[in-house]
């Protein structure tokens, strides 16, 4: 009901949003730069493969399309306790990542109606949700900031800047965006292929860290220069 496993897509249209043209262009640019590194950074089981090997489509899947993960199960006995008996209930906990422009509480209300309606064989299905954090789509870049980002990237990386989204579950940027709706944002970091975070082998590439720091320093300096001239 929720997923079609063959193309690997989430089925309910109520969990989607229209992808802005500018974001499509950014995803295409990132796909051309990153290539298959977005797949190769994972350690695949022999014979396994991604849902799509089209890098552009994979970039859009990562941020602008919903995904469903089953993160917990209750009511199913462990193997050592399993027997030929009927279970009284089965419960699963789902984690659903939504596109940035989909309202999470509204999506949760939609899912409740969608999953509880017309269960097979008249079974009783109950849907409850405990957390619903909406995503965030950054405002359009001001001309001075777009120029600064590209100038900094060309200066320290010898390549123009690229922009991508990242799925996550910490709605910090959404909170800042709501508090400061007229603000411009530069959200960056040093995580890339082989730069693991929150794991026993966490590490950073020092040269990468130095260049990102230099880029941010230039952007801050450009910010000062721009607004000093404007005032």
Secondary structure, 3 states (H helix, E strand, C coil): CCEECCCCEECCHHHCCCCCHHHHHHHHHHHHHHCCHHHHCCCCCCCCCCCCCCHHHHHHHHHCCCEEEEEEEECCCCHHHCCCCCCCCCEEEEEEECCCCCCHHHHHHHHHHHHHCCCHHHCCCCCCCCCCCCCCCCCCCCHHHHHHHHHHHHHHHCCCCCCCCCCCCCCHHHHHHHHCCCCCCCCCCCCCCCCCCCCCCCCCCHHHHHHHHHHHHHHHHHHHHHHHHHC
